[in-house]
Amino acid sequence: MLSRLSGLASTVLHELSGDGEDAGTAPSPAGPEFESSQQNMEEESPEDVLERLAHMEKLVAQLKTLLREKDAQLHQKDAMLEEERQAAEAKLLKLKLQAKVKVAHLNKRIEELAAQGGAAPAEGQPEEPPPPVQGDHSLSEGPVDETGALRRQLQEQEETVRELRGQLQEATGRLGDAQAQISCLQGDVLEKESLREEQALQLQAEIHQAEARQAEMQQNLRQLQRKVEEQEEALLGRTQVVELLQQELNVIQGEKQNLLEKLQKAEAALETSRTTLASAQEESRNLVKSLELELAEQKAAFQQSQEEVEEMRQELARAKAAQTEWDQERQAEVARHALEVAEKNQEMVELQKAEQDLHASYEAVQAENARLWQKVDAPAESLPDDASATPGETPKRCPELGLSQPELETATGVPSPPLSQVIASISTFAEEVARPGFLGRDRREGTERDQLLCTWGRGHHFLPHAGPLLTDAAPGAPQEKDETNARELQELQTQLSEAKQQQSLARQGLSQLQQLLQEERERRLAAEEASSAAQEQIRRWESEEYAQSLETSIAMPPSHEHARLLGSAESAFSKARGPRGLPRVLRSLFCPRRLFSLLATLYLLGIHLLIFLHAVGRL
């Protein structure tokens, strides 16, 4: 109801402000809004309904005040329009009278002038004037001048008459336009008054409907109060039942004291596992700090490489500036530097060979990098399986089963190496990856580490299967304690469900770690693309520099000063163009040692995170 009234209020405001075009379409959505609001009112509480009704009454009062104000404004506008119409009619009558007087005066004047002009030629027709004599010339010019002046006055008066007639026509046109505007305004006023009356009737009908609905809501409120009283009586009966159940619960709590003692023992074991977890967290923090330091070093190295590239660009700019000065002296050095051109061609061939060797070494580095990534992915895939297979275990002791690591090895039949040995092997593997000669070594030690990780995972993979066997086997248990054993079994099942939940959390962490690993792979691919683009740009610069130097050497005449300048330029270019300069630039832009050290640290960080999540899942 409130939404419908607000919609009607908005339509009334638009119509009264002059937006009468949307008046027919605005009230149309009131029907569905009314039905939806009625359904919402049935679901709402009586207090909300009363608040809505109060708000609705305020809106109705505001609408009434707005209607009164708009009525007053319309009356004022009608009075102003009536006054303007009367003033325009009076002005038009005045203009008509003035025009009639002027026309009559002009007609009189025209008749007089026409009579004077007709009399003058009539008097001169019977007698032909004698031929003008030398003495009578001044006497004949007087009447001619008077007739010309009269004719000019007559023409001027005719022009004024035409102008006055045009003004009269314009005034009559304006009068017709004013009358048309007045009639249009009167029609608009009548339409707005009819719309206002219709809207007032509609608002009154809606107010009556709202009052009827208010009465219905009050009846509903009374029914709800009765239902609340009935529910309170039912609640009193339920409270009595709850008190009886509380007494039974107090009896059961006495039986739970024994179970609480066992729980305290389990909490002690949990405290020990928390200490181990804190130590693992400290190690992870130290590892993150070391990774941040290494990242800062890598950023510094990248900045240094950028500075080297900038120095090379500056040298190139200097060489180009010197080259502009050498253009005037190049024609004399053609014969002298023919042998130097041949030597430079030989250097070009050597550079191409060195570039091919560099391509081959780069492809070998990429192949080795891909093999290392495959090797990194294999432990990452085996570790989530191990983590999913051991949800409720700890490195030292299983709190649910009460077995240590040697007992688990004997139960499963698979020897598992300690976790410290696995972490030590992973750290040594990362240090070896960071060394420069890691690419050419034999990978037997890596395979041994993989075997060690696999055996460690297999040793822990059978723990969930050994748990039910050990818990089911209860030799020597008396039959009169079956109920207590059943309760303990229920508690163990609850602990197992909690362990499964922690295992699901660990799996989520592993999935996030895999996403991070995928992002790191994408970053590595982007770095490789950037390095290839930088290599291509350096090759392009070298080819352009070599072509320019070749052209200058061909077109340059021989001179002693030019030979000295050319030697200094060649020494400047040899840093970037020599067979050792190109690998140095590429090594500064894309260093395999730094890349492999970064990969090794990322691999070590992933292993530590997997171990940490594995330990958390076993709590």
matplotlib code that plots the C-alpha trace (Angstrom):
import matplotlib.pyplot as plt

x = [0.0, 2.8, 4.6, 1.3, 0.8, 4.4, 3.9, 0.7, 2.4, 5.2, 2.8, 0.8, 4.0, 5.1, 1.6, 1.5, 5.0, 4.2, 5.2, 1.7, 3.0, 3.7, 0.5, -1.3, 1.5, 2.6, -0.3, -0.2, 2.3, 0.1, -1.8, 1.1, 2.8, -0.4, -0.6, 3.0, 2.7, -0.4, 1.5, 4.4, 1.9, 0.5, 4.0, 5.1, 4.4, 1.6, 4.2, 5.6, 2.1, 1.2, 4.4, 3.6, 0.1, 1.4, 3.9, 1.0, -1.1, 1.9, 2.2, -1.6, -1.3, 1.7, -0.2, -3.2, -0.9, 0.7, -2.7, -3.7, -0.5, -0.9, -4.5, -3.4, -0.7, -3.2, -5.6, -2.8, -1.8, -5.4, -5.7, -2.4, -3.4, -6.8, -5.1, -2.6, -5.5, -7.4, -4.3, -3.6, -7.2, -7.1, -3.8, -5.2, -8.2, -6.0, -3.8, -6.9, -8.3, -4.9, -4.6, -8.1, -7.4, -4.1, -5.7, -8.5, -6.1, -3.9, -6.9, -7.9, -4.4, -4.2, -7.5, -6.3, -3.1, -4.9, -7.3, -4.4, -2.5, -5.6, -6.4, -2.9, -2.8, -6.4, -5.6, -2.5, -4.1, -6.2, -3.3, 0.0, 2.7, 4.8, 8.4, 10.4, 12.4, 15.6, 14.0, 11.0, 13.0, 13.1, 9.2, 8.5, 10.7, 8.5, 5.4, 7.5, 9.3, 6.0, 4.5, 7.7, 7.6, 3.9, 4.6, 7.4, 5.2, 2.5, 4.9, 6.2, 2.6, 1.8, 4.8, 3.8, 0.3, 1.7, 3.9, 0.9, -1.2, 1.7, 1.8, -1.9, -1.7, 1.1, -1.0, -4.0, -1.7, -0.3, -3.8, -4.8, -1.7, -2.5, -6.1, -4.9, -2.4, -5.1, -7.4, -4.6, -3.8, -7.5, -7.7, -4.5, -5.9, -9.2, -7.3, -5.2, -8.2, -9.9, -6.8, -6.5, -10.1, -9.7, -6.5, -8.2, -11.0, -8.6, -6.6, -9.8, -10.8, -7.4, -7.5, -10.8, -9.2, -6.3, -8.6, -10.4, -7.1, -6.1, -9.2, -8.3, -4.8, -6.0, -8.2, -5.1, -3.1, -5.6, -5.5, -1.7, -1.8, -4.1, -1.6, 1.3, -0.6, -1.2, 2.5, 3.5, 1.4, 3.0, 6.4, 5.8, 5.0, 8.2, 10.2, 9.0, 10.1, 13.5, 13.9, 13.3, 15.8, 18.3, 18.0, 18.8, 21.7, 23.2, 23.2, 24.9, 27.5, 28.8, 29.4, 31.4, 34.1, 36.0, 35.9, 37.1, 40.3, 41.0, 40.3, 42.9, 45.5, 44.6, 45.0, 48.5, 49.4, 47.8, 50.0, 53.1, 52.0, 51.3, 54.9, 56.1, 53.7, 55.1, 58.7, 57.6, 56.0, 59.2, 61.1, 58.6, 59.0, 62.8, 62.4, 60.1, 62.7, 65.5, 63.3, 62.6, 66.3, 67.0, 64.2, 65.8, 69.1, 67.5, 65.8, 69.2, 70.7, 67.9, 68.4, 72.1, 71.3, 69.0, 71.8, 74.1, 71.6, 71.2, 75.0, 75.0, 72.3, 74.3, 77.3, 75.2, 74.0, 77.5, 78.6, 75.7, 76.7, 80.3, 79.1, 77.4, 80.8, 82.5, 80.1, 82.2, 85.5, 84.3, 84.9, 88.7, 88.9, 87.4, 90.7, 92.4, 89.7, 88.9, 90.9, 89.1, 85.8, 86.9, 88.0, 84.7, 82.9, 85.0, 83.9, 80.3, 80.6, 82.2, 79.3, 76.8, 78.5, 78.6, 74.9, 74.1, 76.1, 74.2, 70.9, 71.9, 72.9, 69.7, 67.6, 69.6, 68.9, 65.1, 65.1, 66.8, 64.4, 61.4, 62.8, 63.4, 59.8, 58.6, 60.7, 59.2, 55.7, 56.1, 56.8, 54.1, 51.6, 52.7, 52.6, 48.8, 48.1, 50.1, 48.4, 44.9, 45.9, 47.1, 44.4, 44.7, 48.4, 51.4, 55.1, 55.8, 52.6, 49.0, 46.6, 43.7, 45.6, 48.3, 51.1, 54.5, 56.4, 58.2, 54.9, 53.3, 56.2, 55.8, 52.0, 52.2, 55.3, 56.9, 59.9, 59.5, 62.5, 62.2, 60.9, 64.1, 66.0, 63.5, 63.8, 67.6, 67.6, 65.3, 67.5, 70.7, 68.9, 67.9, 71.6, 72.8, 70.3, 71.6, 75.2, 76.4, 77.4, 74.1, 73.0, 75.7, 75.8, 74.4, 70.9, 71.4, 71.3, 68.0, 66.5, 67.7, 65.9, 62.8, 62.9, 63.4, 60.3, 58.3, 59.3, 58.4, 55.0, 54.4, 55.3, 52.7, 50.1, 49.1, 48.4, 44.7, 44.3, 46.2, 44.1, 40.8, 42.7, 44.4, 41.3, 39.2, 41.7, 41.0, 42.2, 41.5, 38.6, 35.8, 32.3, 30.7, 32.5, 31.0, 28.9, 32.0, 33.9, 31.0, 31.1, 34.8, 34.3, 31.8, 34.3, 37.0, 34.6, 33.9, 37.7, 38.0, 35.4, 37.3, 40.5, 38.7, 37.6, 41.1, 42.2, 39.7, 41.2, 44.7, 43.5, 42.2, 45.6, 47.3, 44.9, 45.9, 49.5, 49.1, 47.4, 50.4, 52.7, 50.7, 51.0, 54.8, 55.0, 53.1, 55.5, 58.4, 57.0, 56.5, 60.1, 61.3, 59.3, 60.7, 64.3, 63.7, 62.3, 65.3, 67.7, 65.9, 66.2, 69.9, 70.4, 68.5, 70.6, 73.8, 72.7, 71.8, 75.1, 77.2, 75.4, 75.9, 79.6, 80.0, 78.4, 80.5, 83.7, 82.8, 81.9, 84.7, 87.9, 91.3, 92.6, 94.7, 92.2, 89.3, 91.4, 92.0, 88.2, 87.3, 89.5, 87.9, 84.4, 85.3, 86.6, 83.3, 81.2, 83.3, 81.8, 78.3, 79.4, 82.2, 81.6, 81.9, 79.8, 76.5, 76.5, 77.4, 74.4, 72.1, 73.5, 72.8, 69.2, 68.3, 70.7, 70.0, 71.7, 69.4, 66.4, 67.3, 68.0, 64.6, 63.0, 64.9, 63.7, 60.1, 60.3, 61.7, 59.0, 56.3, 57.7, 57.7, 54.2, 53.0, 54.7, 53.2, 49.7, 50.3, 51.2, 48.1, 45.8, 47.1, 46.1]
y = [0.0, 2.3, 1.7, 2.4, 5.7, 6.7, 5.9, 8.0, 10.8, 10.8, 10.8, 13.7, 15.7, 15.1, 16.2, 19.3, 20.3, 20.1, 16.5, 15.6, 13.3, 10.4, 10.8, 8.0, 5.4, 6.2, 4.7, 1.5, -0.5, 0.2, -3.1, -5.6, -3.4, -3.5, -7.3, -7.7, -5.2, -7.0, -10.3, -8.6, -7.1, -10.5, -11.7, -8.6, -8.0, -5.7, -3.1, -2.7, -2.4, 0.4, 2.2, 1.9, 3.3, 6.3, 7.0, 6.6, 9.2, 11.6, 11.1, 11.8, 15.0, 16.1, 15.3, 17.4, 20.4, 20.0, 20.0, 23.1, 24.9, 23.8, 25.0, 28.4, 28.6, 27.7, 30.4, 33.0, 31.9, 32.2, 35.7, 36.8, 35.4, 37.1, 40.4, 40.0, 39.1, 42.2, 44.4, 43.0, 43.6, 47.2, 47.8, 46.2, 48.5, 51.5, 50.5, 49.9, 53.4, 55.0, 53.2, 54.2, 57.9, 57.8, 56.1, 58.7, 61.6, 60.1, 59.5, 63.2, 64.3, 62.1, 63.5, 67.0, 66.4, 64.5, 67.5, 70.0, 67.8, 67.4, 71.1, 72.2, 70.1, 71.0, 74.7, 74.3, 72.2, 74.8, 77.1, 75.8, 77.6, 79.7, 78.6, 79.7, 82.8, 83.6, 86.0, 83.8, 80.7, 81.5, 82.0, 78.5, 76.7, 77.7, 75.6, 72.6, 72.6, 72.8, 69.8, 67.7, 68.5, 67.6, 64.3, 63.5, 64.2, 62.1, 59.2, 59.5, 59.6, 56.4, 54.7, 55.7, 54.4, 51.1, 50.8, 51.6, 49.0, 46.4, 47.3, 46.9, 43.5, 42.5, 43.8, 41.7, 38.6, 39.1, 39.5, 36.2, 34.5, 35.9, 34.7, 31.2, 31.0, 32.1, 29.4, 26.7, 27.8, 27.7, 24.1, 23.1, 24.6, 22.7, 19.4, 19.9, 20.6, 17.5, 15.4, 16.9, 16.1, 12.5, 12.0, 13.5, 11.0, 8.2, 9.2, 9.3, 5.8, 4.5, 6.1, 4.3, 1.1, 1.7, 2.3, -1.0, -2.8, -1.2, -2.7, -6.1, -5.8, -5.0, -8.2, -10.1, -8.6, -9.8, -13.3, -13.2, -12.2, -15.1, -17.4, -15.9, -16.7, -20.3, -20.7, -19.3, -21.9, -24.6, -23.1, -23.5, -27.2, -27.6, -25.9, -28.4, -31.2, -29.5, -29.4, -33.1, -33.7, -31.4, -33.7, -36.7, -34.8, -34.1, -37.8, -38.4, -35.8, -37.8, -40.6, -38.3, -37.5, -40.6, -39.5, -36.1, -37.6, -39.3, -36.1, -34.3, -36.9, -36.3, -32.5, -33.1, -34.9, -32.1, -29.6, -31.4, -31.4, -27.7, -27.1, -28.9, -26.9, -23.6, -24.7, -25.5, -22.1, -20.5, -22.3, -21.2, -17.6, -17.8, -19.3, -16.5, -13.9, -15.6, -15.6, -11.9, -11.2, -13.2, -11.4, -8.1, -9.3, -10.4, -6.9, -5.3, -7.5, -6.6, -2.9, -3.4, -5.1, -2.2, 0.3, -1.7, -1.6, 2.2, 2.6, 0.7, 3.0, 6.0, 4.6, 4.0, 7.6, 8.9, 6.8, 8.1, 11.7, 11.0, 9.4, 12.6, 14.4, 11.7, 12.0, 14.8, 12.8, 9.3, 9.6, 9.6, 6.3, 3.8, 2.3, 2.3, 0.4, -2.3, -4.8, -3.7, -4.4, -8.0, -8.4, -7.1, -9.6, -12.3, -11.0, -11.1, -14.7, -15.4, -13.5, -15.6, -18.8, -17.5, -16.7, -20.2, -21.6, -19.4, -20.5, -24.2, -23.5, -21.6, -24.5, -26.9, -24.7, -24.7, -28.5, -28.9, -26.4, -28.3, -31.6, -29.9, -28.6, -32.1, -33.4, -30.7, -31.6, -35.3, -34.7, -32.1, -34.7, -37.4, -35.2, -34.3, -38.0, -38.6, -35.7, -37.1, -40.6, -39.5, -37.1, -37.8, -38.6, -36.7, -37.2, -38.5, -40.1, -40.7, -39.3, -41.5, -44.8, -44.1, -45.6, -44.3, -44.2, -47.6, -49.2, -47.8, -49.1, -52.6, -52.4, -51.3, -53.4, -50.4, -48.5, -44.7, -42.3, -39.5, -36.1, -34.3, -36.5, -35.6, -31.9, -32.1, -33.9, -31.2, -28.3, -29.9, -30.4, -26.7, -25.7, -27.9, -26.5, -22.9, -23.9, -23.1, -26.6, -28.2, -28.6, -30.9, -33.3, -36.7, -36.9, -40.0, -38.1, -36.5, -39.9, -41.1, -38.1, -38.9, -42.5, -41.3, -39.1, -41.9, -44.4, -41.8, -41.2, -45.0, -45.5, -43.0, -44.0, -47.2, -45.5, -44.9, -48.6, -49.7, -47.5, -49.5, -52.7, -51.5, -50.0, -53.0, -55.3, -55.2, -58.4, -59.1, -56.6, -57.8, -58.1, -56.0, -52.9, -53.0, -49.8, -47.8, -49.1, -48.1, -44.5, -44.3, -45.5, -42.7, -40.2, -41.6, -41.3, -37.7, -37.1, -38.9, -36.6, -33.6, -35.0, -35.4, -31.8, -30.7, -33.0, -31.1, -27.8, -29.2, -30.2, -26.7, -25.3, -27.7, -26.5, -22.9, -23.9, -25.5, -22.3, -20.3, -22.8, -22.3, -18.5, -18.8, -20.9, -18.2, -15.6, -17.7, -18.0, -14.2, -13.7, -16.0, -14.1, -10.8, -12.2, -13.4, -10.0, -8.3, -10.7, -9.9, -6.1, -6.4, -8.4, -5.7, -3.0, -4.9, -5.4, -1.7, -0.6, -2.9, -1.8, 1.8, 1.3, -0.7, 2.1, 4.7, 2.7, 2.3, 5.9, 7.5, 8.9, 8.0, 10.5, 10.2, 11.9, 9.7, 6.6, 7.7, 8.4, 5.1, 3.2, 4.8, 4.1, 0.4, 0.1, 1.5, -0.9, -3.9, -4.1, -4.9, -6.4, -8.8, -12.6, -12.2, -9.0, -10.6, -13.5, -11.0, -8.8, -11.9, -13.2, -9.9, -9.8, -13.5, -15.3, -19.1, -19.4, -16.9, -18.5, -21.9, -20.6, -19.0, -22.3, -24.2, -21.8, -22.0, -25.8, -25.8, -23.4, -25.6, -28.7, -26.9, -25.7, -29.3, -30.6, -27.9, -28.6, -32.3, -31.7, -29.5, -32.1, -34.7, -32.5]
z = [0.0, 0.9, -2.5, -4.3, -2.5, -3.1, -6.8, -7.0, -5.1, -7.7, -10.6, -9.0, -8.5, -12.1, -13.5, -11.4, -12.3, -16.0, -16.9, -18.1, -20.8, -18.5, -16.5, -18.3, -17.9, -14.3, -12.4, -14.4, -12.2, -9.1, -9.6, -9.3, -6.7, -4.7, -4.8, -3.8, -1.0, 0.2, 0.4, 2.2, 4.7, 5.5, 6.3, 8.3, 11.9, 13.2, 14.4, 10.9, 9.5, 12.0, 11.1, 7.4, 8.0, 10.0, 7.2, 4.7, 6.5, 6.5, 2.8, 2.3, 4.3, 2.2, -1.0, 0.2, 1.0, -2.4, -4.1, -2.3, -3.2, -6.9, -6.9, -5.6, -8.3, -11.0, -9.9, -9.8, -13.3, -14.6, -13.1, -14.7, -18.1, -17.9, -17.1, -19.9, -22.3, -21.3, -21.7, -25.1, -26.2, -25.0, -26.8, -30.0, -29.9, -29.4, -32.3, -34.5, -33.7, -34.4, -37.7, -38.7, -37.9, -39.8, -42.8, -42.9, -42.6, -45.4, -47.7, -47.2, -48.0, -51.0, -52.4, -51.9, -53.6, -56.4, -56.9, -57.0, -59.5, -61.8, -61.7, -62.7, -65.9, -66.8, -66.7, -68.9, -71.7, -73.7, -74.4, -75.4, -73.7, -76.1, -76.6, -73.7, -74.2, -72.6, -70.2, -69.2, -68.2, -64.6, -64.5, -65.9, -63.4, -60.4, -61.2, -62.3, -59.0, -57.1, -59.0, -58.4, -54.7, -54.6, -56.4, -54.0, -51.0, -52.5, -53.0, -49.4, -48.1, -50.1, -48.6, -45.1, -45.8, -47.0, -43.9, -41.6, -43.4, -42.9, -39.2, -39.0, -40.5, -38.1, -35.2, -36.3, -36.7, -33.2, -31.9, -33.5, -32.0, -28.6, -28.8, -29.9, -27.0, -24.5, -25.8, -25.6, -22.0, -21.1, -22.5, -20.5, -17.4, -17.8, -18.5, -15.4, -13.3, -14.5, -13.9, -10.4, -9.6, -10.8, -8.8, -5.7, -6.1, -6.6, -3.5, -1.4, -2.6, -1.7, 1.7, 2.3, 1.2, 3.5, 6.4, 5.7, 5.5, 8.8, 10.4, 8.9, 10.2, 13.7, 13.6, 12.4, 15.3, 17.8, 16.3, 16.5, 20.1, 20.9, 19.1, 21.1, 24.3, 23.2, 22.3, 25.7, 27.4, 25.2, 26.1, 29.8, 29.3, 27.3, 30.1, 32.5, 30.2, 29.8, 33.6, 33.8, 31.0, 32.9, 35.9, 33.8, 32.2, 35.6, 36.3, 32.9, 33.7, 36.6, 34.2, 31.9, 34.4, 33.4, 29.9, 30.8, 32.3, 29.0, 27.2, 29.4, 28.4, 24.8, 25.4, 26.7, 23.6, 21.6, 23.5, 22.4, 18.8, 19.1, 20.2, 17.1, 15.0, 16.5, 15.6, 12.1, 11.8, 13.0, 10.4, 7.7, 8.8, 8.6, 5.2, 4.1, 5.3, 3.4, 0.3, 0.7, 1.0, -2.2, -4.0, -3.0, -4.4, -7.6, -7.9, -7.4, -10.1, -12.5, -11.7, -12.5, -15.8, -16.7, -15.9, -18.2, -21.0, -20.4, -20.6, -23.9, -25.2, -24.2, -26.0, -29.1, -28.9, -28.6, -31.6, -33.7, -32.7, -33.7, -36.9, -38.0, -37.7, -39.8, -42.8, -44.4, -44.3, -45.4, -49.1, -48.7, -46.8, -49.4, -50.6, -47.3, -45.4, -47.9, -45.9, -42.7, -44.4, -45.1, -41.5, -40.3, -42.6, -40.9, -37.5, -38.7, -39.6, -36.2, -34.5, -36.3, -35.2, -31.6, -31.9, -33.1, -30.2, -27.8, -29.3, -28.8, -25.2, -24.6, -25.9, -23.7, -20.7, -21.6, -21.9, -18.6, -17.0, -18.4, -17.0, -13.6, -13.6, -14.4, -11.5, -9.2, -10.3, -9.5, -5.7, -5.6, -7.0, -4.6, -1.5, -1.9, -2.1, 1.0, 2.8, 1.8, 3.0, 6.5, 7.9, 11.6, 12.3, 13.8, 13.2, 16.7, 18.0, 16.8, 19.5, 18.4, 18.3, 20.9, 18.6, 18.0, 14.7, 15.1, 16.1, 12.9, 10.8, 12.3, 11.8, 8.2, 7.3, 5.4, 6.9, 6.6, 7.0, 9.5, 8.4, 9.3, 6.8, 4.0, 4.8, 4.8, 1.5, 0.0, 1.3, -0.1, -3.4, -3.5, -2.8, -5.6, -8.0, -7.2, -8.2, -11.7, -12.7, -11.8, -15.4, -16.5, -13.5, -13.2, -11.7, -9.7, -6.4, -7.5, -8.2, -4.8, -3.2, -5.1, -4.0, -0.4, -0.7, -2.2, 0.5, 3.1, 1.5, 1.2, 4.8, 5.9, 3.3, 5.1, 8.4, 7.8, 7.0, 10.1, 12.3, 12.2, 12.6, 15.7, 17.2, 16.4, 18.0, 21.8, 23.2, 26.9, 27.1, 29.5, 28.2, 31.1, 29.8, 26.3, 26.9, 28.0, 25.0, 22.7, 24.2, 23.7, 20.2, 19.6, 20.9, 18.6, 15.7, 16.5, 16.7, 13.4, 11.8, 13.1, 11.6, 8.3, 8.4, 9.1, 6.2, 3.9, 5.0, 4.2, 0.8, 0.2, 1.2, -1.2, -4.0, -3.2, -3.3, -6.7, -7.9, -6.7, -8.5, -11.7, -11.4, -10.9, -14.1, -15.9, -14.6, -15.7, -19.2, -19.2, -18.1, -20.9, -23.4, -22.1, -22.3, -25.9, -26.8, -25.3, -27.1, -30.4, -29.7, -29.0, -32.2, -34.1, -32.5, -33.4, -37.0, -37.3, -35.8, -37.9, -41.1, -40.3, -39.5, -42.7, -44.8, -43.1, -43.7, -47.4, -48.0, -45.9, -47.6, -46.1, -43.5, -40.4, -38.1, -39.3, -38.6, -35.0, -34.5, -36.1, -33.8, -30.7, -32.1, -32.8, -29.3, -28.0, -30.2, -29.4, -25.9, -27.3, -30.7, -29.7, -29.4, -25.6, -25.3, -26.4, -23.9, -21.2, -22.0, -22.2, -19.0, -17.3, -18.7, -18.1, -15.8, -15.6, -12.3, -10.7, -12.4, -11.1, -7.6, -7.6, -8.8, -6.1, -3.4, -4.6, -4.6, -1.1, 0.0, -1.5, 0.2, 3.6, 3.1, 2.2, 5.4, 7.5, 6.1, 6.6, 10.3, 10.8, 9.2, 11.7, 14.6]

ax = plt.figure().add_subplot(projection="3d")
ax.plot(x, y, z, "-o")
ax.set_aspect("equal")
plt.show()
